[in-house]
Amino acid sequence: MPKRTVLDPQGQTIQHALSGLGYRQVRDVRQGKFFVLNLDGWSRDEAQSQLERISKEVLTNPVIEEYRFEIVD
Amino acid sequence: MPKRTVLDPQGQTIQHALSGLGYRQVRDVRQGKFFVLNLDGWSRDEAQSQLERISKEVLTNPVIEEYRFEIVD
């Protein structure tokens, strides 16, 4: 997800398009990425710390993006 | 999110990269899009039905993608 302080031209374009289609109640759109990872072989604690690293070092650009993740059994 | 029956080359590339970096416990990756919409002027019921339409008609390609949304106050 782009940080709030970072411009999101894709989101703005979608907001414009929706407004043009009559959805004027949509005031703001931000677009981000979404990943579903299938894990096997880590305990829940290991998964927590490994996913922290994967998120920070591989899946996001920490300068302009923020992330959050959830572990589902 | 691409449907399970649809190939996801981006997700596969990420899975390969992670495996190469030593994260072999990540068996599968699927990549999708994520939108945060700021709404104003709809009741919760209206938001529910309008978001259903927006998801289906604007934000996803129903042939290859599936969606779900959540309304947060």
Backbone of each chain as nested JSON, in Angstrom:
{
  "chains": [
    {"id": "A", "residues": [
      {"number": 1, "name": "MET", "atoms": {"N": [0.845, -1.193, 0.0], "CA": [0.0, 0.0, 0.0], "C": [0.887, 1.252, 0.0]}},
      {"number": 2, "name": "PRO", "atoms": {"N": [0.647, 2.2, -0.923], "CA": [1.459, 3.423, -0.848], "C": [1.181, 4.16, 0.47]}},
      {"number": 3, "name": "LYS", "atoms": {"N": [2.24, 4.716, 1.056], "CA": [2.064, 5.514, 2.273], "C": [1.134, 6.696, 1.996]}},
      {"number": 4, "name": "ARG", "atoms": {"N": [0.471, 7.169, 3.004], "CA": [-0.485, 8.284, 2.847], "C": [0.19, 9.532, 2.285]}},
      {"number": 5, "name": "THR", "atoms": {"N": [1.479, 9.66, 2.564], "CA": [2.188, 10.851, 2.1], "C": [2.645, 10.721, 0.643]}},
      {"number": 6, "name": "VAL", "atoms": {"N": [2.452, 9.548, 0.064], "CA": [2.914, 9.3, -1.3], "C": [1.733, 9.406, -2.263]}},
      {"number": 7, "name": "LEU", "atoms": {"N": [1.946, 10.104, -3.373], "CA": [0.917, 10.24, -4.398], "C": [0.559, 8.87, -4.977]}},
      {"number": 8, "name": "ASP", "atoms": {"N": [-0.713, 8.647, -5.269], "CA": [-1.147, 7.371, -5.831], "C": [-1.955, 7.639, -7.106]}},
      {"number": 9, "name": "PRO", "atoms": {"N": [-1.233, 7.831, -8.23], "CA": [-1.931, 8.205, -9.471], "C": [-2.933, 7.152, -9.944]}},
      {"number": 10, "name": "GLN", "atoms": {"N": [-2.642, 5.849, -9.712], "CA": [-3.599, 4.814, -10.123], "C": [-4.898, 4.967, -9.353]}},
      {"number": 11, "name": "GLY", "atoms": {"N": [-4.766, 5.151, -8.039], "CA": [-5.947, 5.342, -7.208], "C": [-6.74, 6.569, -7.636]}},
      {"number": 12, "name": "GLN", "atoms": {"N": [-6.035, 7.646, -7.938], "CA": [-6.709, 8.879, -8.372], "C": [-7.468, 8.664, -9.671]}},
      {"number": 13, "name": "THR", "atoms": {"N": [-6.852, 7.93, -10.597], "CA": [-7.503, 7.657, -11.878], "C": [-8.789, 6.867, -11.661]}},
      {"number": 14, "name": "ILE", "atoms": {"N": [-8.735, 5.88, -10.763], "CA": [-9.925, 5.078, -10.476], "C": [-11.005, 5.949, -9.83]}},
      {"number": 15, "name": "GLN", "atoms": {"N": [-10.6, 6.807, -8.908], "CA": [-11.573, 7.686, -8.249], "C": [-12.258, 8.573, -9.288]}},
      {"number": 16, "name": "HIS", "atoms": {"N": [-11.479, 9.113, -10.223], "CA": [-12.028, 9.931, -11.303], "C": [-13.016, 9.147, -12.155]}},
      {"number": 17, "name": "ALA", "atoms": {"N": [-12.613, 7.934, -12.517], "CA": [-13.475, 7.096, -13.351], "C": [-14.787, 6.805, -12.629]}},
      {"number": 18, "name": "LEU", "atoms": {"N": [-14.7, 6.469, -11.342], "CA": [-15.917, 6.161, -10.573], "C": [-16.807, 7.395, -10.483]}},
      {"number": 19, "name": "SER", "atoms": {"N": [-16.203, 8.534, -10.266], "CA": [-16.974, 9.774, -10.181], "C": [-17.7, 10.022, -11.509]}},
      {"number": 20, "name": "GLY", "atoms": {"N": [-17.005, 9.794, -12.612], "CA": [-17.613, 9.963, -13.929], "C": [-18.756, 8.989, -14.179]}},
      {"number": 21, "name": "LEU", "atoms": {"N": [-18.7, 7.825, -13.542], "CA": [-19.764, 6.826, -13.689], "C": [-20.928, 7.098, -12.736]}},
      {"number": 22, "name": "GLY", "atoms": {"N": [-20.809, 8.154, -11.947], "CA": [-21.908, 8.513, -11.06], "C": [-21.684, 8.15, -9.6]}},
      {"number": 23, "name": "TYR", "atoms": {"N": [-20.569, 7.464, -9.319], "CA": [-20.276, 7.078, -7.932], "C": [-19.544, 8.218, -7.223]}},
      {"number": 24, "name": "ARG", "atoms": {"N": [-20.256, 9.314, -7.006], "CA": [-19.601, 10.492, -6.439], "C": [-19.353, 10.361, -4.931]}},
      {"number": 25, "name": "GLN", "atoms": {"N": [-19.972, 9.331, -4.342], "CA": [-19.772, 9.105, -2.896], "C": [-18.393, 8.498, -2.595]}},
      {"number": 26, "name": "VAL", "atoms": {"N": [-17.71, 8.039, -3.658], "CA": [-16.352, 7.517, -3.455], "C": [-15.39, 8.706, -3.525]}},
      {"number": 27, "name": "ARG", "atoms": {"N": [-14.942, 9.162, -2.357], "CA": [-14.164, 10.404, -2.282], "C": [-12.704, 10.2, -2.598]}},
      {"number": 28, "name": "ASP", "atoms": {"N": [-12.22, 9.016, -2.333], "CA": [-10.781, 8.787, -2.439], "C": [-10.539, 7.293, -2.66]}},
      {"number": 29, "name": "VAL", "atoms": {"N": [-9.576, 6.974, -3.517], "CA": [-9.211, 5.567, -3.746], "C": [-7.7, 5.445, -3.635]}},
      {"number": 30, "name": "ARG", "atoms": {"N": [-7.244, 4.453, -2.924], "CA": [-5.81, 4.137, -2.899], "C": [-5.663, 2.686, -3.339]}},
      {"number": 31, "name": "GLN", "atoms": {"N": [-4.693, 2.446, -4.227], "CA": [-4.492, 1.084, -4.715], "C": [-3.198, 0.504, -4.187]}},
      {"number": 32, "name": "GLY", "atoms": {"N": [-3.27, -0.714, -3.729], "CA": [-2.076, -1.398, -3.258], "C": [-2.012, -2.801, -3.809]}},
      {"number": 33, "name": "LYS", "atoms": {"N": [-1.042, -3.555, -3.329], "CA": [-0.91, -4.944, -3.754], "C": [-1.317, -5.865, -2.624]}},
      {"number": 34, "name": "PHE", "atoms": {"N": [-1.602, -7.067, -3.004], "CA": [-2.142, -8.038, -2.079], "C": [-1.494, -9.375, -2.418]}},
      {"number": 35, "name": "PHE", "atoms": {"N": [-0.943, -10.051, -1.43], "CA": [-0.301, -11.342, -1.695], "C": [-0.881, -12.412, -0.786]}},
      {"number": 36, "name": "VAL", "atoms": {"N": [-1.115, -13.57, -1.347], "CA": [-1.483, -14.73, -0.526], "C": [-0.335, -15.73, -0.632]}},
      {"number": 37, "name": "LEU", "atoms": {"N": [0.299, -16.01, 0.483], "CA": [1.427, -16.949, 0.518], "C": [0.98, -18.227, 1.201]}},
      {"number": 38, "name": "ASN", "atoms": {"N": [1.312, -19.326, 0.568], "CA": [1.059, -20.625, 1.165], "C": [2.334, -21.1, 1.837]}},
      {"number": 39, "name": "LEU", "atoms": {"N": [2.282, -21.293, 3.149], "CA": [3.49, -21.638, 3.892], "C": [3.436, -23.077, 4.367]}},
      {"number": 40, "name": "ASP", "atoms": {"N": [4.625, -23.676, 4.47], "CA": [4.682, -25.032, 4.992], "C": [6.044, -25.228, 5.652]}},
      {"number": 41, "name": "GLY", "atoms": {"N": [6.056, -25.59, 6.91], "CA": [7.317, -25.898, 7.558], "C": [7.757, -24.912, 8.618]}},
      {"number": 42, "name": "TRP", "atoms": {"N": [6.995, -23.857, 8.827], "CA": [7.323, -22.906, 9.883], "C": [6.302, -23.019, 11.014]}},
      {"number": 43, "name": "SER", "atoms": {"N": [6.757, -22.817, 12.232], "CA": [5.814, -22.645, 13.336], "C": [5.174, -21.276, 13.16]}},
      {"number": 44, "name": "ARG", "atoms": {"N": [4.144, -20.999, 13.954], "CA": [3.488, -19.706, 13.855], "C": [4.458, -18.564, 14.175]}},
      {"number": 45, "name": "ASP", "atoms": {"N": [5.295, -18.765, 15.193], "CA": [6.265, -17.738, 15.578], "C": [7.308, -17.511, 14.491]}},
      {"number": 46, "name": "GLU", "atoms": {"N": [7.8, -18.605, 13.92], "CA": [8.757, -18.47, 12.818], "C": [8.111, -17.747, 11.645]}},
      {"number": 47, "name": "ALA", "atoms": {"N": [6.878, -18.146, 11.329], "CA": [6.168, -17.514, 10.21], "C": [6.068, -16.008, 10.455]}},
      {"number": 48, "name": "GLN", "atoms": {"N": [5.734, -15.637, 11.701], "CA": [5.597, -14.221, 12.053], "C": [6.886, -13.451, 11.736]}},
      {"number": 49, "name": "SER", "atoms": {"N": [8.027, -13.987, 12.186], "CA": [9.263, -13.226, 11.994], "C": [9.763, -13.318, 10.56]}},
      {"number": 50, "name": "GLN", "atoms": {"N": [9.567, -14.47, 9.914], "CA": [9.999, -14.591, 8.517], "C": [9.151, -13.709, 7.597]}},
      {"number": 51, "name": "LEU", "atoms": {"N": [7.85, -13.636, 7.873], "CA": [6.984, -12.81, 7.036], "C": [7.297, -11.33, 7.225]}},
      {"number": 52, "name": "GLU", "atoms": {"N": [7.677, -10.979, 8.441], "CA": [8.117, -9.595, 8.712], "C": [9.287, -9.263, 7.773]}},
      {"number": 53, "name": "ARG", "atoms": {"N": [10.266, -10.183, 7.692], "CA": [11.44, -9.944, 6.845], "C": [11.066, -9.939, 5.366]}},
      {"number": 54, "name": "ILE", "atoms": {"N": [10.258, -10.923, 4.951], "CA": [9.857, -11.003, 3.539], "C": [9.107, -9.735, 3.133]}},
      {"number": 55, "name": "SER", "atoms": {"N": [8.214, -9.28, 4.003], "CA": [7.44, -8.073, 3.687], "C": [8.367, -6.887, 3.5]}},
      {"number": 56, "name": "LYS", "atoms": {"N": [9.292, -6.746, 4.445], "CA": [10.153, -5.571, 4.466], "C": [11.186, -5.607, 3.351]}},
      {"number": 57, "name": "GLU", "atoms": {"N": [11.753, -6.804, 3.113], "CA": [12.909, -6.873, 2.221], "C": [12.574, -7.273, 0.794]}},
      {"number": 58, "name": "VAL", "atoms": {"N": [11.442, -7.941, 0.601], "CA": [11.147, -8.429, -0.745], "C": [9.869, -7.815, -1.323]}},
      {"number": 59, "name": "LEU", "atoms": {"N": [8.796, -7.848, -0.567], "CA": [7.504, -7.522, -1.165], "C": [7.154, -6.035, -1.185]}},
      {"number": 60, "name": "THR", "atoms": {"N": [7.781, -5.25, -0.332], "CA": [7.455, -3.817, -0.36], "C": [8.704, -2.971, -0.517]}},
      {"number": 61, "name": "ASN", "atoms": {"N": [8.485, -1.77, -0.97], "CA": [9.527, -0.754, -0.982], "C": [9.266, 0.142, 0.218]}},
      {"number": 62, "name": "PRO", "atoms": {"N": [10.054, -0.019, 1.297], "CA": [9.729, 0.666, 2.551], "C": [9.788, 2.19, 2.461]}},
      {"number": 63, "name": "VAL", "atoms": {"N": [10.423, 2.707, 1.403], "CA": [10.486, 4.164, 1.257], "C": [9.106, 4.735, 0.945]}},
      {"number": 64, "name": "ILE", "atoms": {"N": [8.361, 4.024, 0.113], "CA": [7.075, 4.585, -0.318], "C": [5.872, 3.728, 0.054]}},
      {"number": 65, "name": "GLU", "atoms": {"N": [6.122, 2.512, 0.552], "CA": [4.987, 1.629, 0.84], "C": [4.957, 1.195, 2.295]}},
      {"number": 66, "name": "GLU", "atoms": {"N": [3.767, 0.928, 2.775], "CA": [3.619, 0.308, 4.084], "C": [2.941, -1.039, 3.88]}},
      {"number": 67, "name": "TYR", "atoms": {"N": [3.043, -1.899, 4.872], "CA": [2.467, -3.24, 4.721], "C": [1.85, -3.687, 6.027]}},
      {"number": 68, "name": "ARG", "atoms": {"N": [1.003, -4.675, 5.905], "CA": [0.598, -5.429, 7.08], "C": [0.246, -6.832, 6.624]}},
      {"number": 69, "name": "PHE", "atoms": {"N": [0.379, -7.791, 7.52], "CA": [0.052, -9.16, 7.13], "C": [-0.687, -9.861, 8.247]}},
      {"number": 70, "name": "GLU", "atoms": {"N": [-1.285, -10.936, 7.883], "CA": [-2.116, -11.709, 8.778], "C": [-1.789, -13.18, 8.537]}},
      {"number": 71, "name": "ILE", "atoms": {"N": [-1.658, -13.942, 9.588], "CA": [-1.408, -15.376, 9.435], "C": [-2.716, -16.113, 9.717]}},
      {"number": 72, "name": "VAL", "atoms": {"N": [-3.135, -16.905, 8.763], "CA": [-4.397, -17.633, 8.905], "C": [-4.081, -19.123, 8.881]}},
      {"number": 73, "name": "ASP", "atoms": {"N": [-4.608, -19.867, 9.823], "CA": [-4.317, -21.305, 9.875], "C": [-5.15, -22.09, 8.867]}}
    ]},
    {"id": "B", "residues": [
      {"number": 1, "name": "MET", "atoms": {"N": [-8.079, -10.456, -7.093], "CA": [-7.32, -11.697, -6.937], "C": [-7.597, -12.606, -8.125]}},
      {"number": 2, "name": "PRO", "atoms": {"N": [-6.545, -13.138, -8.787], "CA": [-6.833, -14.082, -9.872], "C": [-7.523, -15.329, -9.306]}},
      {"number": 3, "name": "LYS", "atoms": {"N": [-8.501, -15.843, -10.061], "CA": [-9.169, -17.084, -9.639], "C": [-8.142, -18.214, -9.538]}},
      {"number": 4, "name": "ARG", "atoms": {"N": [-8.443, -19.189, -8.727], "CA": [-7.51, -20.304, -8.526], "C": [-7.212, -21.04, -9.828]}},
      {"number": 5, "name": "THR", "atoms": {"N": [-8.173, -21.02, -10.729], "CA": [-7.994, -21.737, -11.989], "C": [-7.173, -20.942, -13.007]}},
      {"number": 6, "name": "VAL", "atoms": {"N": [-6.857, -19.689, -12.657], "CA": [-6.139, -18.817, -13.593], "C": [-4.667, -18.771, -13.207]}},
      {"number": 7, "name": "LEU", "atoms": {"N": [-3.806, -18.889, -14.21], "CA": [-2.364, -18.809, -13.982], "C": [-1.993, -17.435, -13.433]}},
      {"number": 8, "name": "ASP", "atoms": {"N": [-1.035, -17.388, -12.502], "CA": [-0.615, -16.108, -11.936], "C": [0.903, -15.997, -12.068]}},
      {"number": 9, "name": "PRO", "atoms": {"N": [1.391, -15.566, -13.259], "CA": [2.842, -15.535, -13.493], "C": [3.586, -14.613, -12.522]}},
      {"number": 10, "name": "GLN", "atoms": {"N": [2.961, -13.503, -12.104], "CA": [3.638, -12.614, -11.155], "C": [3.87, -13.329, -9.831]}},
      {"number": 11, "name": "GLY", "atoms": {"N": [2.815, -13.995, -9.366], "CA": [2.938, -14.739, -8.117], "C": [3.996, -15.824, -8.221]}},
      {"number": 12, "name": "GLN", "atoms": {"N": [4.028, -16.524, -9.352], "CA": [5.02, -17.594, -9.549], "C": [6.436, -17.033, -9.524]}},
      {"number": 13, "name": "THR", "atoms": {"N": [6.611, -15.862, -10.149], "CA": [7.938, -15.233, -10.169], "C": [8.381, -14.896, -8.75]}},
      {"number": 14, "name": "ILE", "atoms": {"N": [7.459, -14.367, -7.958], "CA": [7.79, -14.022, -6.567], "C": [8.126, -15.281, -5.78]}},
      {"number": 15, "name": "GLN", "atoms": {"N": [7.373, -16.338, -5.99], "CA": [7.637, -17.591, -5.272], "C": [9.04, -18.101, -5.62]}},
      {"number": 16, "name": "HIS", "atoms": {"N": [9.388, -18.031, -6.89], "CA": [10.726, -18.441, -7.338], "C": [11.804, -17.596, -6.683]}},
      {"number": 17, "name": "ALA", "atoms": {"N": [11.587, -16.284, -6.67], "CA": [12.576, -15.378, -6.082], "C": [12.762, -15.695, -4.609]}},
      {"number": 18, "name": "LEU", "atoms": {"N": [11.643, -15.897, -3.902], "CA": [11.727, -16.19, -2.467], "C": [12.454, -17.509, -2.228]}},
      {"number": 19, "name": "SER", "atoms": {"N": [12.16, -18.488, -3.059], "CA": [12.819, -19.784, -2.933], "C": [14.33, -19.62, -3.127]}},
      {"number": 20, "name": "GLY", "atoms": {"N": [14.708, -18.821, -4.12], "CA": [16.116, -18.549, -4.376], "C": [16.796, -17.834, -3.223]}},
      {"number": 21, "name": "LEU", "atoms": {"N": [16.042, -17.053, -2.475], "CA": [16.594, -16.324, -1.321], "C": [16.619, -17.193, -0.062]}},
      {"number": 22, "name": "GLY", "atoms": {"N": [16.15, -18.418, -0.205], "CA": [16.214, -19.335, 0.937], "C": [14.873, -19.553, 1.646]}},
      {"number": 23, "name": "TYR", "atoms": {"N": [13.862, -18.845, 1.198], "CA": [12.535, -19.0, 1.821], "C": [11.777, -20.143, 1.147]}},
      {"number": 24, "name": "ARG", "atoms": {"N": [12.289, -21.346, 1.368], "CA": [11.708, -22.482, 0.662], "C": [10.374, -22.936, 1.279]}},
      {"number": 25, "name": "GLN", "atoms": {"N": [10.073, -22.382, 2.456], "CA": [8.8, -22.725, 3.111], "C": [7.618, -22.033, 2.454]}},
      {"number": 26, "name": "VAL", "atoms": {"N": [7.902, -21.048, 1.583], "CA": [6.82, -20.388, 0.855], "C": [6.524, -21.202, -0.397]}},
      {"number": 27, "name": "ARG", "atoms": {"N": [5.462, -22.002, -0.345], "CA": [5.193, -22.974, -1.407], "C": [4.5, -22.366, -2.613]}},
      {"number": 28, "name": "ASP", "atoms": {"N": [3.75, -21.305, -2.355], "CA": [2.925, -20.762, -3.43], "C": [2.631, -19.294, -3.121]}},
      {"number": 29, "name": "VAL", "atoms": {"N": [2.637, -18.463, -4.148], "CA": [2.297, -17.043, -3.976], "C": [1.28, -16.656, -5.032]}},
      {"number": 30, "name": "ARG", "atoms": {"N": [0.235, -15.964, -4.623], "CA": [-0.71, -15.398, -5.591], "C": [-0.761, -13.898, -5.327]}},
      {"number": 31, "name": "GLN", "atoms": {"N": [-0.715, -13.128, -6.415], "CA": [-0.744, -11.682, -6.258], "C": [-2.062, -11.113, -6.76]}},
      {"number": 32, "name": "GLY", "atoms": {"N": [-2.625, -10.229, -5.981], "CA": [-3.852, -9.563, -6.39], "C": [-3.769, -8.082, -6.137]}},
      {"number": 33, "name": "LYS", "atoms": {"N": [-4.888, -7.397, -6.345], "CA": [-4.931, -5.96, -6.078], "C": [-5.743, -5.698, -4.833]}},
      {"number": 34, "name": "PHE", "atoms": {"N": [-5.532, -4.533, -4.317], "CA": [-6.107, -4.157, -3.039], "C": [-6.514, -2.692, -3.164]}},
      {"number": 35, "name": "PHE", "atoms": {"N": [-7.744, -2.378, -2.841], "CA": [-8.196, -0.981, -2.934], "C": [-8.775, -0.53, -1.6]}},
      {"number": 36, "name": "VAL", "atoms": {"N": [-8.439, 0.68, -1.226], "CA": [-9.087, 1.306, -0.072], "C": [-9.902, 2.473, -0.591]}},
      {"number": 37, "name": "LEU", "atoms": {"N": [-11.212, 2.406, -0.403], "CA": [-12.105, 3.469, -0.875], "C": [-12.628, 4.247, 0.322]}},
      {"number": 38, "name": "ASN", "atoms": {"N": [-12.57, 5.554, 0.202], "CA": [-13.143, 6.411, 1.226], "C": [-14.53, 6.824, 0.776]}},
      {"number": 39, "name": "LEU", "atoms": {"N": [-15.55, 6.464, 1.537], "CA": [-16.932, 6.712, 1.116], "C": [-17.563, 7.788, 1.983]}},
      {"number": 40, "name": "ASP", "atoms": {"N": [-18.476, 8.532, 1.369], "CA": [-19.204, 9.532, 2.133], "C": [-20.573, 9.719, 1.504]}},
      {"number": 41, "name": "GLY", "atoms": {"N": [-21.629, 9.533, 2.251], "CA": [-22.964, 9.824, 1.737], "C": [-23.832, 8.588, 1.514]}},
      {"number": 42, "name": "TRP", "atoms": {"N": [-23.31, 7.409, 1.789], "CA": [-24.107, 6.19, 1.672], "C": [-24.372, 5.613, 3.064]}},
      {"number": 43, "name": "SER", "atoms": {"N": [-25.55, 5.044, 3.235], "CA": [-25.788, 4.244, 4.432], "C": [-24.989, 2.951, 4.281]}},
      {"number": 44, "name": "ARG", "atoms": {"N": [-24.909, 2.185, 5.34], "CA": [-24.162, 0.93, 5.27], "C": [-24.777, -0.018, 4.228]}},
      {"number": 45, "name": "ASP", "atoms": {"N": [-26.108, -0.061, 4.174], "CA": [-26.79, -0.922, 3.203], "C": [-26.531, -0.47, 1.772]}},
      {"number": 46, "name": "GLU", "atoms": {"N": [-26.61, 0.848, 1.555], "CA": [-26.318, 1.374, 0.218], "C": [-24.877, 1.071, -0.163]}},
      {"number": 47, "name": "ALA", "atoms": {"N": [-23.958, 1.303, 0.791], "CA": [-22.545, 1.037, 0.524], "C": [-22.365, -0.421, 0.115]}},
      {"number": 48, "name": "GLN", "atoms": {"N": [-23.022, -1.328, 0.827], "CA": [-22.928, -2.753, 0.534], "C": [-23.311, -3.047, -0.926]}},
      {"number": 49, "name": "SER", "atoms": {"N": [-24.459, -2.514, -1.358], "CA": [-24.908, -2.854, -2.712], "C": [-24.122, -2.08, -3.777]}},
      {"number": 50, "name": "GLN", "atoms": {"N": [-23.745, -0.835, -3.468], "CA": [-22.958, -0.075, -4.45], "C": [-21.559, -0.668, -4.607]}},
      {"number": 51, "name": "LEU", "atoms": {"N": [-20.969, -1.112, -3.505], "CA": [-19.626, -1.69, -3.591], "C": [-19.656, -3.021, -4.339]}},
      {"number": 52, "name": "GLU", "atoms": {"N": [-20.766, -3.747, -4.178], "CA": [-20.945, -4.978, -4.941], "C": [-20.875, -4.652, -6.443]}},
      {"number": 53, "name": "ARG", "atoms": {"N": [-21.584, -3.609, -6.855], "CA": [-21.576, -3.219, -8.274], "C": [-20.215, -2.713, -8.727]}},
      {"number": 54, "name": "ILE", "atoms": {"N": [-19.621, -1.833, -7.913], "CA": [-18.307, -1.279, -8.267], "C": [-17.27, -2.401, -8.396]}},
      {"number": 55, "name": "SER", "atoms": {"N": [-17.307, -3.34, -7.466], "CA": [-16.345, -4.449, -7.517], "C": [-16.511, -5.241, -8.801]}},
      {"number": 56, "name": "LYS", "atoms": {"N": [-17.78, -5.555, -9.1], "CA": [-18.067, -6.43, -10.231], "C": [-17.834, -5.728, -11.565]}},
      {"number": 57, "name": "GLU", "atoms": {"N": [-18.252, -4.451, -11.643], "CA": [-18.283, -3.778, -12.941], "C": [-17.066, -2.909, -13.229]}},
      {"number": 58, "name": "VAL", "atoms": {"N": [-16.366, -2.479, -12.183], "CA": [-15.259, -1.555, -12.424], "C": [-13.913, -2.131, -11.981]}},
      {"number": 59, "name": "LEU", "atoms": {"N": [-13.854, -2.648, -10.774], "CA": [-12.538, -2.97, -10.213], "C": [-12.01, -4.358, -10.555]}},
      {"number": 60, "name": "THR", "atoms": {"N": [-12.884, -5.269, -10.948], "CA": [-12.373, -6.599, -11.294], "C": [-12.83, -7.027, -12.68]}},
      {"number": 61, "name": "ASN", "atoms": {"N": [-12.098, -7.962, -13.22], "CA": [-12.504, -8.636, -14.434], "C": [-13.08, -9.987, -13.999]}},
      {"number": 62, "name": "PRO", "atoms": {"N": [-14.414, -10.106, -14.007], "CA": [-15.04, -11.301, -13.422], "C": [-14.704, -12.607, -14.14]}},
      {"number": 63, "name": "VAL", "atoms": {"N": [-14.159, -12.508, -15.336], "CA": [-13.778, -13.73, -16.062], "C": [-12.577, -14.393, -15.383]}},
      {"number": 64, "name": "ILE", "atoms": {"N": [-11.635, -13.584, -14.938], "CA": [-10.41, -14.172, -14.393], "C": [-10.146, -13.822, -12.932]}},
      {"number": 65, "name": "GLU", "atoms": {"N": [-10.93, -12.879, -12.379], "CA": [-10.644, -12.458, -11.008], "C": [-11.843, -12.67, -10.09]}},
      {"number": 66, "name": "GLU", "atoms": {"N": [-11.539, -12.865, -8.833], "CA": [-12.585, -12.885, -7.827], "C": [-12.303, -11.741, -6.86]}},
      {"number": 67, "name": "TYR", "atoms": {"N": [-13.31, -11.35, -6.087], "CA": [-13.121, -10.222, -5.176], "C": [-13.846, -10.496, -3.874]}},
      {"number": 68, "name": "ARG", "atoms": {"N": [-13.445, -9.741, -2.884], "CA": [-14.263, -9.633, -1.681], "C": [-13.991, -8.27, -1.067]}},
      {"number": 69, "name": "PHE", "atoms": {"N": [-14.956, -7.753, -0.34], "CA": [-14.741, -6.445, 0.285], "C": [-15.299, -6.443, 1.696]}},
      {"number": 70, "name": "GLU", "atoms": {"N": [-14.879, -5.452, 2.417], "CA": [-15.218, -5.306, 3.819], "C": [-15.535, -3.835, 4.041]}},
      {"number": 71, "name": "ILE", "atoms": {"N": [-16.603, -3.544, 4.771], "CA": [-16.924, -2.147, 5.083], "C": [-16.508, -1.88, 6.524]}},
      {"number": 72, "name": "VAL", "atoms": {"N": [-15.663, -0.888, 6.699], "CA": [-15.161, -0.554, 8.032], "C": [-15.652, 0.85, 8.38]}},
      {"number": 73, "name": "ASP", "atoms": {"N": [-16.218, 1.021, 9.55], "CA": [-16.734, 2.349, 9.934], "C": [-15.614, 3.279, 10.408]}}
    ]}
  ]
}
